[in-house]
Amino acid sequence: MAQGFLTGKGAIVTGGTRGIGRAIARALAMEGCGVAICGRDGNSAQTAVNELITETGSHITGLGADVRDREAVAKLFSTASGAFGGIDIVVNNAGIGVFAPVADLRAEDWNRVIETNLTGVFHCCQEALACFKKRGGGYLIQIGSLAGKNPFAGGAVYNASKFALNGFSEALMLDHRHDNVRVSTILPGSVDTDFTPRTGNTKSEWKIAPEDIADIVIGLLRMPARTMISHVEVRPSRPQKR
């Protein structure tokens, strides 16, 4: 089993079956952390768990859980707490995007994005705070987006969810900073994942790699307890010229 500065800690990474979430889960495990992941599909979650165990040799568990479902979230936290003896770190990464002009947005798509990207984070944060109280504190890391600062055409519901996430996270920090709870939000620009459709199967070398976001998470966790970085904005250093 990997040994590192997070040995003995327990973490949950939502949306941890692929992309940014999977890279974060792997990085945490490589530092000795017990990690629970979730994805909407239980089979995909178990496949990812098996692969991550092979890659890291660490204690990793996971299950299918839609973060919109409070009971599913409660089960995820209960499972992880039972596996690791408690939860110290929660990374709210699960998210979806629907992109269309406002006139063309379906009400069900609006609800699905807001419920996943915002209400799902609320569910996970409340469960996390209950766990942190038992541990004497903890760290919440929210995976936001530069779309939470910069509106773009066709992005109304995604923008709304990420703008709201920023406000929610700042208020959450103010509510619970004296409970030894730190809250950081990472706002990436273009990341090389399948969150948005690829052109063929080729990687986009100019984009941020998921592992870069994972490195930022590890860097945040390495900060001394007296210090909290509230926001981290991340952009490709050499984006494509338009």
N, C-alpha and C positions, 0 to 999 in steps of 0.2 A: 504494500500500500504506500502511496506517495506520502512523503512527509514535507511539511512546509509551515509557514507562519499561521496557517488556518487550521492546523491539526487540532481536532477536538471540537471544531465548530460545525454547526449544521446550517445548510442553506437551501432555499427554494428558488428555482428559476422557472418562471412561467414561459410558455412558448419555447421550451428548451430542446425540442426535437431536431431543430435545424437552424441554419443561419446564425444570427447574432446570439440567440439564446443558447444554442448548442456550444458555440465557442466559449461563452461565459461559463457554462456548466463545466466544460473541460478544464478551463483555466483554474476554476475554484477547486476542482478535484485534484489537479496537479499540485496545489498548495496544501493538500491534506484534508480539505473540507469534505464532509459528507454532503452529498447533493441530491435533492429530489427535483425532478423535472416533470412537466406536464405538457400535453398537447391535446387538441380536441379529439384525436383518434387514439384509442388505447393501444392498438397494435403498433402504430408508429412510435408511440412513447416507449413501449417495451423494446422494440428494435433499437431505438436510440440508446436506451439504458444498457442493453447488452453490448453495443459497440463502444460506448464510453467506458464501461468496465474493462473491456479488452484493451482500450487505448491507455487508460490511466492506472488500472489496478486498484482503484479506489472504491469506496462505499457509495454506490449510486443507486437510487431507486426512482420510480416514476409511475405515473398512471394517466389514463385519459381523464381530462377535466376541462370543461368549458368555463372560463373565468366569469362568464355572465351568470352562472348557476351558483348561488351562495352555498348550497349543500355540497356541491362538487368541490368547491374551494375549501370548505371546512374539512372534507374528507382528505384532501391533499395535505393540509396542514397537520391533521391528526396523524396521517400515515408518516409524514416526515418527522414529526416530533417523536413518534414512537421508535422510528429507526435510529435517530441520532441523539435522543435524550433531550432535545430542545432545538429551537431555531434561533439563530443569531443574525442571519443575513437573508433578505428577500430581494430578488431582482424581478421587478415587474416589467417583463419584456413582451408578453403576449399582445399582439395587435393585428389589426387588419386594415386594409384601405379599399375604399370604393371611390372611383374618380369619375366625376361627371358634372356638367353644369347644373346649377341649382334647379333649373326648370325641368331637368331630366332625372333628378334624383328620386328614387322610389322611397316612400316612407319606411318600408321594411329595411332598406339599405342604410338609411339614416340611423334607425334604431340599432341595427346590428353593429355599426361602427362605434356609436356612442356607448353602447352597453359593453362592448369588448374593451375599447381603448380607455374608457373613463370609469364606468361603473364596475368593471372587472377589477381595475386597480383599487377602487374603494373597498371592494370585498376583501381583496388580498391584504390591503393595509390594515383593515380592522382585525383580521385574523392574526396578522403579524404583530400588531401592538399587544394583543393578548399574550402571545408567546414571549415577546420581549419583556413584558412585565415580570414574567417568571424568571427570566435570565438576568434581570437588572439592566437591560438595554439592548440595543441592536442597531442594524443598519439597513435602511431601505434605499434601494437604487432603482430609479425610474428610467426606463428607456423611452425618451421622448423623441423629438425630431426638430430639425430646423424649421419644419412646417408649422411648428408651434410658435414661431416668431415671424415667419415670412409667408403670407398668403400667396396662393398661385391659382390661376384659372383652372377650374375643374376639381379643385381640392377642397371645396367648402366644408364637407362633413369631416374629412380627415384633418383639415386645419382646425376646425372647431374642437375636435377631440383633443388635439395636441396643445392648442392654446389653453384649454380648460385644465389639462393635466399639469401644465406649469403653475397655474394659479392654485390648484388643489394641493400640489406638492409643497409650495411655499407656505401655505396656511398650515398644512400638516406639520411641517418643521417647526413653525412658531408654537403650535399647540403642544408639541411633545419634546422639544429640545431639552427641557429640564428633567425629562424622564430618561435621559441618556440615550435618546433615539436620534440618530443622524439620518438626514435625508439628502440625497444628491440626485440630480436629474442630468442625464447625458442626452445631448441634442445632436445626433449625427445628421450629416447631409447624405449624399448618395453612398450607399453601402452595397457591396457586390454580393447580393443575395437574390433569391427568387421572389422577394416581396413584390417587386414589379417585374413584368415580363422581360425575359432576356431575348436577345437576338441570337437564335441558335443556342448551342451549348457552350459558347466561349465565355471566358471570364472577361470582365471589364477591368483591365489593369490600372486604369486611372482612378477607379473608385476606392473608397475605404474598404479594407478587408474586415470581416467579422472579428478576426483575431485582434485587430487594432482596438476595437471597442472592448474586447475582453481584457486587454492590457490596461485600458483606462480603469475598468472596474477593479482590477487588482491594485492599481495605483491608489485609488480612492480608499480601499480597505487598509492599505499600508500607512495611511496618514495617522499621526498620533491622535488619541481620543480627544485632545483639546481643540482639534482643528476639523472643520467641516467645509468641504468645497461644495457650494450649493448647485452650481451649473457648470457643465463642461460643453462647450460648443466645438464640434468636430467637422472639418470640411476636407474634401480632397485637396491636396496641395497643388495639383495641376489638373484641374477639370478640363473636359473637352471644350474647345472654343466653339462658340455658336456662329 
